[in-house]
């Protein structure tokens, strides 16, 4: 399964590229979202994972077998709720040089965030066109003068109003000059802002249902006694992130026939040295979501494998 979990703690589901290893010892045996999920499930079930979907495997091979102590096998497929539009937007932000020698002040800018199925601000277009418009505002106002885009301001000249209107059309939602740089050119410090709302755990069930439907055929092709799906949630999906971080567990989700259990992990690197899952939920219909204690994944892998990358052999 193709995953992209961003090493900073946000999302990264992009190819099978392993994430940078920041913890010594057993961490090198569980790096990356797929292997992390397999070892998490194995630790919860006192089991041992075996990689199935590796080089040379036939099409429709599931990711892992989880071998239980009683001899039964759980087929495990790993996927995520990562929002590709958000990943694409942040890739664009991080790829650009935001130094602006034509400006006097550093600026803090919030762009319209991408959401699932909806692109955000066209980042490269904003980068090309925004600096001269910001320079107009600096020329008319002098020193730091607060947010010029997010609300009503003082009476402005026609040139200022046109600059502000164009910045809004380009996708800026707020913008404030901060201070003059101590050295070097001024910088645009760019973030994103999206719609607010109440915490609604149903968004988790909607995402899990879609993930289950997408991975059902692969799990049905197995001969295992049980079929489990592990789903990573991350910061690219604010609804799932807020629901899990606030423990707003919804009712039991609807799952397609053939999937016995769904695990849901909130991917947050650097929260602790034992796991990249800061929160772990599990549901086995018709039961409700359980909020589980995150296991000591690194210690468990160290105790079980006794050698590097044994799970992938």
Steps between C-alpha positions, in 0.01 A plus 500: 500500500635843408560717803635851551550613860696823543798459738416823687198328645261594225424286211710319256335230303720499190640183365682239699783735589597429862495793736821632656606291798534708816502228768772240534456128554171341404375819335684406182280190481175695518573815301233612260124495542436147374750328722401722792140387461596133480710515816227694680243230426751228582579658837130529584438133411829355636570388144769512233465686167615362167531721194301359206483786249866527409708492183389213279165451672204444265238772449231533768735381776409649838766680701561269800406177669476532877573158653310453827627285789220244445609436141233708330590770248367851458534656154583870539474776242627851580366825356432858607258791505766738372350775282705518178395858426651613832822308434526655153448850634762467772744343257461814290545732801812316614652492151506877451743771608304754704778759526375835362774763465242748366330513843608687813322281756459131562134407448281235662254376235213250528382339176173321437558138600434204276242245616395157379387538141573874496829667407611796708684812394707464183827535687741564214271765351475671839879495543552660160240777534478586872830681580438816290148525646639474854759763411215739416355452849839557660552820306168644615521393865862508615562277802310187616129570472305182582295267284408673176304212343291332766267782605401863475782752517539877486410703197737402222605646172368359174841341431496325841146372451589358161809328646296350786225380266756335273677328793163359609428381146839329501393300807640693799266504799709702744829684479702707746845658478691376801838669530798595293753220447816529709701396195434379150185547294149513639308173514140392456407257779215301349234287664150388414157556650188295434139487607423455868224288647392283787660168588305233314627145533288386206772624264716216634239239405461651155873478439523147638212384280670639188833343598334165567325498164825586322693215665229234525593301190858452612395375843232268355768336288677367812448165672560639849267431790449874557531807278604830659545848358734754660422862413730791582344842565721808492504878499393525135149394606397754768167330573660166584788671682272703727264209564781268605692762697184593691390136546171575320437137413205451267261205498618174348575546130341309218752259348471289186464126550840336510686746725494385861684780680620852425787665686530879485824671600568872526844548341710745701874454494712625788221459755689216667787268420290184503240569232401743229134445594395755760146355514379151409140392442360159406156380394366150442137532394241492636700639792587867544834673454747422779759755610811288566826558682769540235742207541877521546565426135879543501551281807269233360681490164834475679379206708342311209725530195848494649649631178457782248203497261408138576140582422585565134684176429 
